[in-house]
C-alpha cells in the first residue's frame, strides 16, 4: 500500500473529529467567568464556607446562653390542683397539733350555739379535737406564682462562662475568613489550571494542524519523486503522536473543568467561558520582590495577617475562661428569688403572699467534687491542646511560606527560560521547514524541530501556570485578603 493511502484513514478520522467539534460549537455560547467572579461565587456558595457560618451561628447561640446566666430569669406558674381535704402529718407534728388544739361551744350574737376551735384542751370548756373522718371527695384548689430568680454571685462561673463563650464565638467568626481564604486558594489554582488546560488543548490542536499540513506536503513531494517513503511514514507517525497528545489534553481539560466546578461549590455545573485577568500569567514586579525577599520577613507578614493564628488565640482565651468557670462549681452560689404567690380553693378569690428567698447553697443534686474535678481537668486539657495546635500552626505557616516563596522563585526562572526556549524553538522550526522544502534538510531534522517547538510551547503554558499558582500560594501563605 502506498504511503498516501495509509495516511487517508488518519486524515479522515481527524477530519471527522474536527467536524464533530464544529457541530458542537453551534450550541449557545457559555457564560463568561472571570477569576473575581469565581471567587465571589465560591465565597457565597461553597459548602465548607456555609458549614463554618453555621458553626459561627451555633457559637453565637452559646454566647447568648452564657449571657442569660448573668441576668435574672422570670418564673411564672398557674396550677389547678383538685385534691381531697385529708391531712397527713408526721407523728411529732400530730402530737403537737392535738396538744394545742381543741373545740368549744360558744353562743353567737343571735344566741345560737356555735362550735369553734380553741387552744389548750382541758382548760375551761375546751375539749380535744377528735380525728377527722377520711373524705374521698375532690375539692378545688388553685396555686399561682410570679417572680424572678437571679444568681447574684457564683464565684466567677457565670462571668467566665460568658467571657469564654464570647471569645469562642469570635473565634468561630474569624474561622469563616480562614475557610474563605482556603476556598479562594482552591478556586485560584483550579481556575489557572483550567485556563492552562485550555491553552494546552489549543497548542495540541495547532500541532495537529501543522503536522497534518506537513503530512500532505510530504505526500505531495513523495508523489513527485522528491521524497522517499520513509519521509511519509515519519510524517504519519508524528501526526499520530500529536493526535494522541491532543486526546490526552482534552481529557485533562475536562478534569480541570470539573476541579474548577467543585472549587466553586455550585450545585448546578455550568459550561463557563473562562477569562483570565490581564497579567495573571505574567511576571510582575511584586513577584520579583517577594521571590527575592528574606524568608524571615515574609514569615513576619504571615504571622501578622494569618487568620488561623487569630482564631487559635481567641480559642485559647475562650477555653482558659471556660476552665476558670468550671472551677467556680466547687463553691455554692448565692441566689435571690422573689415574687408574689396566690393560692386558694376559688380562682376568683385567691389569697396572696410575697416570698423573698436569699439562699447560699448548691443547686438541686448538690455538688460532686469528682465530677467538678474531672470537668476542670477536661477544660485544662482543652487549653493544652489548643496551645499545641497554635505551635503546630505557626510551624505550618513557616513551612508554607518558605515553600511558596521557593515555588515563586523557581517559577520566575522557569518562565524566563521558557520564553527563551519558545523563541529559539520557533527559529529552529522555521529554519528546518525552509531547509526541508528546499531539499537541503532531512525529515529527521524537520520533525526534531517540530517536536522541540511543540514541547517548548507546552512548557511555556506550564511555566505560566506554575507562576500564577505559586503567586496564589504565596498570597495565601502570607494571609493576603483577596
ABEGO torsion letter per residue (X at the ends): XBAAAAAAAAAAAAAAAAAAAAAAAABBBBBBBBAAAAAAAAAAABAAAAAAAAAAAAAAAAAAAAAAAABBBBBBBBBBBBBBABBBBBAAAAAAAAAABBBBBBBBAAGBBBBBBBBGBGBEABBBBBBBBBBABBBBBBBBBBBBBBBABAGGAAAAAAAAAAAAAAAAAAAAAAAAAAAAAAAAAAAAAAAAAAAAAAAAAAAAAAAAAAAAAAAAAAAAGABBAAAAAAAAAAAAAAAAAAAAAAAAAAAAAAAAAAAAGBABBBBBBBBBBBGAABBBAAAAAAAABBAAAAAAAAAAABAAAAAAAAAAAAAAAAAAAAAAAABBBBBBBBEBBBBEABAABBBBBBBBBBBBBBBBGEBBAAAAAAAAAAAAAAAAAAAAAAAAAAAAAAAAAAAAAAAAAAAAAAAAAAAAAAAAAAAAAAAAAAAAAAGABBAAAAAAAAAAAAAAAAAAAAAAAAAAAAAAAAAAAAGBBX
